[in-house]
């Protein structure tokens, strides 16, 4: 490869201002957790799908590999270049246009670089709802959300990103453009290429646009916090809420006492309306009913939970501002962890029924192996996804602790997850961080099928090499 010849060609294609090689490139080369730092040959910023195609073809001619990047909010090192200085970082941030809103079809077509919050707002402006919601929604992009099959806080009702996508536009490893931007809900005409690309982390194709499902806005939305003494009670409360609220239960989050203590320590301006409890549950109910009927139904749930001893206390949001404040508590936990220092992050999925016993056994195993460690356990209990994170003992330096113990901690946690027929990656993806774990824990048959697909669609290994597989 002749690097300077490639850079010259890329500048001829995109213009010199959209091909960056000098200055501070850390916003593209350093990941959100500040654990992965690479060096790009160039950061290229195409403004259209045609330009993405031209960049891919140019890189193919020169034998260069590409790393697609959206908002660079990933947690597994999947969207930053390696340290070789030979990879082209392809940023989709300029491709941020809303192409079409089809209200009758409840569909929205946007480019991959649209920030998730902007996608939500475009739906709201049309009087509709795009329900994908996560803490990084002010920075992450819809292309990255789809490339990692993001989950978020409303999977319980609406599903992962995959369930919210009707069609894709994709640039292949050869630079061809596949226009699959169908707004159809039924299309049985062969292999579902859309679902193959979603969750492939940029290793099979580069998502440049998507057609997304929209939903009617609920007439009423209610949020509450409740205190539980243990996870068994949390699971029982979930079952009661599902039986009484049905599909209207859109969110069911749990936060252990230490996770909210970190929020209190680092963000004491955020009011916590309930006293500290072993577990705090955040519930959200969206209903087509009017506020009087919806509130009566929700209050009946809380009264029944109190009568059955499932909760010790509860706080019901009396306004949209209070509801947002409750969600802000939940969303502040990752930020509070970051303020506390580096930690071992886990994004695990388990059958909901297995979660109380899993946590009891794994908490004990980790405490025995590493006295003084602190567990930041929170997440989406409603769909069985926990962020089971391990903070080093008080007074220890986080990076040194990770360097020394992360592998052992991961093995304890992942072995316990596997024993419960769970997954060690629920919504964050594999990236570079968990690639070796995937090779060790995924079945050989599944890995063989995955490698065959990669070989068929990207035989030269041009797209995001070293990630996932």
Secondary structure, DSSP 4 states (H G I P E B T S, - for coil): --HHHHHHHHHHHH-GGGEE-SS--HHHHB-TTS--B--EEEEE--SSHHHHHHHHHHHHHHT--EEEESSS--SSS-SS--TTS-EEEEE-TT---EEEEETTTTEEEEETT-BHHHHHHHHHHTTEE-----TTTTT-BHHHHHHTT---TTHHHH--GGGGEEEEEEE-TTS-EEEE----S---SSS-HHHHHTTSTTSS-EEEEEEEE-EEPPSEEEEEEEEESSHHHHHHHHHHHHHHHGGGEEEEEEEEHHHHHHHHHH-TTS---S---SEEEEEEEEESS-HHHHHHHHHHHHHHHHHTTS-SEEEE--SHHHHHHHHHHHHHHHHHHHHH--EE--EEE--GGGHHHHHHHHHHHHHHHSTT-EEEEEEEGGGTEEEEEEEPPTTS-HHHHHHHHHHHHHHHHHHHHHHTT-BSBSSS--TTTTHHHHHHHS-HHHHHHHHHHHHHH-TT--BSTTS--
